[in-house]
Amino acid sequence: MGWHREPLIGFDLETTGTDPHEARIVTAAVIEVRDGTPAGRREWLADPGVEIPADAVAVHGVSNERATAEGRPADRVADAVASVLADHWKAGVPVVAYNAAFDLTLLCAELRRYGLPSLRERLGGRDPAPVVDPYVIDRSVDRYRRGKRNLEAVCAEYGVELDAAHDAGADALAAARLATAIAVRHPKVAALAPAELHRRQIRWCAEWAADFQGYLRRKGDPTAVVDGAWPLREAADTGARV
């Protein structure tokens, strides 16, 4: 039947910034999706404990005043999100996140920040997997398509409805539906077992990063470095990933 016809877990974070090692969680969503329909939903609003920059507020719409007044403590949100994801991985259910390297790296950074158990510790020493990342898959299977590769653009390419971009719940649901749509269009992706698809994405991301790094260096930046690690990226100061 294929992994895309089985339950999937959509996951998304909206945050204070674009550096996953420094940004904080503002909102989070974990949505169980069956046949494209939400079957369970967990959403969180956090008080990140730091100022939410105006440009971030403009993206996701959560003001500092609302986060302070209504948000749960950031450490409790990070712990709850990690526990929910770990439970799904323990059950063998794929977690779908668009540009997973950002969301999962940021979640891991939050866990370290608050001295909470890492994802690997919650999983008995194994890496968090399987992860399905429509961003990585689409970039591999349709490498030469022109245009943007953000969630809105790729949803439009595959005919997936995105009700409210940059709302964590809407983005998590769209990511899961998008993963299914990509698998339907590309049967070779659908035919892979989730564990093998996870391994392929590690390779695809590394290959893309090497190609892009080479392109940047040929264009005049000899020191350009593109991190191809997936689905987690190392913190430069600690070397920690999970």
C-alpha positions as CSV (number, residue, x, y, z in Angstrom):
1,M,0.0,0.0,0.0
2,G,2.9,2.4,0.6
3,W,3.9,4.5,3.6
4,H,2.0,7.5,2.1
5,R,-1.3,5.5,2.6
6,E,-0.5,4.8,6.3
7,P,-0.9,7.3,9.2
8,L,1.6,10.2,9.1
9,I,2.5,12.8,11.7
10,G,2.8,16.4,10.5
11,F,5.1,18.6,12.6
12,D,5.9,22.3,12.5
13,L,7.3,25.0,14.6
14,E,6.9,28.8,14.4
15,T,9.8,30.6,16.0
16,T,11.6,33.8,17.0
17,G,14.1,33.6,14.2
18,T,15.8,31.8,11.4
19,D,18.9,30.4,13.2
20,P,17.8,27.0,14.5
21,H,20.6,27.0,17.2
22,E,19.5,30.3,18.6
23,A,15.8,30.8,17.8
24,R,13.1,29.8,20.3
25,I,9.8,28.1,19.9
26,V,6.7,30.3,19.7
27,T,4.1,27.8,18.5
28,A,4.2,24.1,17.7
29,A,1.9,21.6,16.2
30,V,1.9,17.8,15.9
31,I,-1.0,16.5,13.8
32,E,-1.9,12.8,13.0
33,V,-3.1,12.5,9.5
34,R,-4.9,9.6,8.0
35,D,-5.8,9.6,4.3
36,G,-5.2,13.3,4.2
37,T,-7.6,14.0,7.1
38,P,-6.6,15.1,10.6
39,A,-7.2,12.4,13.1
40,G,-5.6,13.9,16.1
41,R,-4.1,17.3,16.9
42,R,-1.7,18.8,19.5
43,E,-0.8,22.5,19.4
44,W,1.2,24.6,21.8
45,L,1.8,28.3,22.4
46,A,5.0,29.1,24.2
47,D,6.3,32.1,26.1
48,P,9.8,31.9,24.6
49,G,11.3,34.0,27.4
50,V,12.9,36.4,24.9
51,E,11.7,39.2,22.7
52,I,10.0,38.0,19.5
53,P,11.4,40.2,16.8
54,A,9.0,42.3,14.8
55,D,9.9,40.5,11.5
56,A,9.1,37.1,13.2
57,V,5.8,38.5,14.5
58,A,5.0,39.7,10.9
59,V,5.4,36.1,9.7
60,H,3.4,34.1,12.2
61,G,1.3,36.8,13.9
62,V,2.1,35.9,17.5
63,S,2.8,39.1,19.4
64,N,5.0,39.4,22.5
65,E,2.0,40.4,24.5
66,R,0.1,37.3,23.5
67,A,3.0,34.9,24.1
68,T,3.6,36.4,27.5
69,A,0.0,36.3,28.6
70,E,-1.1,33.0,27.1
71,G,2.0,31.0,26.4
72,R,3.2,28.1,28.5
73,P,6.7,28.1,29.8
74,A,9.1,27.3,27.0
75,D,10.8,24.4,28.7
76,R,7.4,22.6,29.2
77,V,6.5,23.1,25.6
78,A,9.8,21.8,24.3
79,D,9.5,18.8,26.6
80,A,5.9,18.1,25.6
81,V,6.6,18.3,21.9
82,A,9.7,16.1,22.1
83,S,7.7,13.5,24.1
84,V,4.9,13.4,21.6
85,L,7.2,13.0,18.7
86,A,9.3,10.3,20.5
87,D,6.1,8.3,21.1
88,H,5.2,8.4,17.5
89,W,8.7,7.3,16.4
90,K,8.6,4.5,19.0
91,A,5.4,3.3,17.3
92,G,7.2,3.4,13.9
93,V,5.0,6.2,12.5
94,P,6.9,8.6,10.1
95,V,7.1,12.3,11.2
96,V,6.7,14.7,8.3
97,A,8.3,18.1,8.5
98,Y,8.9,20.5,5.7
99,N,12.6,21.5,5.9
100,A,12.9,19.1,8.9
101,A,16.6,20.1,9.5
102,F,15.4,23.5,10.8
103,D,12.5,22.3,13.0
104,L,14.3,19.3,14.5
105,T,17.6,21.1,15.0
106,L,15.7,23.9,16.8
107,L,13.8,21.5,19.0
108,C,17.0,19.8,20.0
109,A,18.6,23.1,20.8
110,E,15.7,24.0,23.1
111,L,16.0,20.6,24.9
112,R,19.7,21.3,25.5
113,R,19.0,24.9,26.6
114,Y,16.7,23.7,29.3
115,G,18.7,20.6,30.3
116,L,15.9,18.2,29.1
117,P,16.4,14.7,27.8
118,S,17.4,14.7,24.1
119,L,15.4,13.0,21.4
120,R,18.0,10.2,21.3
121,E,17.7,9.7,25.0
122,R,13.9,9.5,24.7
123,L,14.4,6.9,22.0
124,G,16.7,4.6,23.9
125,G,19.8,5.8,22.2
126,R,18.7,5.7,18.6
127,D,18.4,8.6,16.2
128,P,14.9,10.1,15.6
129,A,13.5,8.3,12.5
130,P,11.8,7.8,10.2
131,V,11.5,11.4,9.1
132,V,9.8,12.4,5.8
133,D,10.8,15.8,4.5
134,P,8.9,17.0,1.4
135,Y,11.4,19.8,0.8
136,V,14.3,17.3,0.5
137,I,12.3,14.8,-1.5
138,D,10.9,17.3,-4.0
139,R,14.3,18.9,-4.5
140,S,15.7,15.4,-5.5
141,V,12.9,14.1,-7.6
142,D,12.3,17.3,-9.6
143,R,15.7,18.8,-9.4
144,Y,15.5,21.2,-12.4
145,R,12.1,22.7,-11.8
146,R,12.3,26.5,-11.7
147,G,10.8,28.6,-9.0
148,K,10.7,28.8,-5.3
149,R,10.8,25.8,-3.0
150,N,9.1,27.2,0.0
151,L,6.1,25.3,1.5
152,E,3.6,27.6,-0.3
153,A,5.2,27.2,-3.7
154,V,5.6,23.4,-3.5
155,C,2.1,22.9,-2.2
156,A,0.9,24.9,-5.2
157,E,3.0,22.7,-7.5
158,Y,1.3,19.5,-6.2
159,G,-2.2,20.9,-5.7
160,V,-2.1,20.8,-1.9
161,E,-4.3,23.3,-0.1
162,L,-2.4,25.4,2.5
163,D,-5.1,27.3,4.5
164,A,-2.9,29.7,6.5
165,A,0.8,29.7,5.8
166,H,3.0,30.1,8.9
167,D,0.4,28.8,11.2
168,A,2.0,25.8,12.8
169,G,-1.1,23.6,12.6
170,A,-1.8,24.5,8.9
171,D,1.8,24.0,7.9
172,A,2.0,20.6,9.7
173,L,-1.1,19.4,8.0
174,A,0.0,20.7,4.6
175,A,3.4,19.0,5.0
176,A,1.8,15.6,5.6
177,R,-0.6,16.0,2.7
178,L,2.3,17.2,0.5
179,A,4.4,14.1,1.3
180,T,1.5,12.0,0.1
181,A,1.1,14.0,-3.0
182,I,4.7,13.7,-3.9
183,A,4.6,10.0,-3.4
184,V,1.5,9.7,-5.6
185,R,3.3,11.6,-8.4
186,H,6.6,9.7,-7.9
187,P,5.8,6.0,-7.4
188,K,9.5,5.2,-6.8
189,V,9.3,7.3,-3.7
190,A,6.1,5.7,-2.6
191,A,7.6,2.2,-3.0
192,L,10.4,2.9,-0.5
193,A,10.0,1.6,3.0
194,P,10.1,4.5,5.5
195,A,13.5,3.5,6.9
196,E,15.0,3.4,3.4
197,L,13.4,6.7,2.5
198,H,15.0,8.2,5.6
199,R,18.4,6.9,4.5
200,R,17.9,8.2,0.9
201,Q,17.0,11.7,2.2
202,I,20.3,11.8,4.2
203,R,22.1,11.1,1.0
204,W,20.0,13.4,-1.2
205,C,20.5,16.3,1.2
206,A,24.2,15.8,1.4
207,E,24.5,15.6,-2.5
208,W,22.5,18.8,-2.9
209,A,24.6,20.6,-0.4
210,A,27.8,19.6,-2.1
211,D,26.5,20.7,-5.5
212,F,25.3,24.0,-4.2
213,Q,28.5,24.6,-2.3
214,G,30.5,23.9,-5.5
215,Y,28.2,26.3,-7.4
216,L,28.8,29.1,-4.9
217,R,32.5,28.6,-4.9
218,R,32.6,28.7,-8.7
219,K,30.6,31.9,-8.6
220,G,33.3,33.6,-6.6
221,D,32.9,32.7,-2.9
222,P,35.8,30.3,-2.3
223,T,35.0,29.9,1.4
224,A,31.3,29.0,0.9
225,V,30.1,26.2,3.1
226,V,26.7,24.6,2.8
227,D,25.7,22.2,5.6
228,G,24.2,19.0,4.2
229,A,23.4,17.3,7.4
230,W,19.9,16.0,7.7
231,P,17.5,15.8,9.6
232,L,19.6,17.4,12.4
233,R,22.5,19.8,12.2
234,E,25.3,20.2,14.6
235,A,25.7,23.2,16.9
236,A,29.1,24.7,16.0
237,D,30.1,25.2,19.7
238,T,29.1,21.8,21.1
239,G,29.1,19.4,18.2
240,A,25.8,18.1,19.7
241,R,23.0,17.0,17.3
242,V,20.3,15.3,19.2
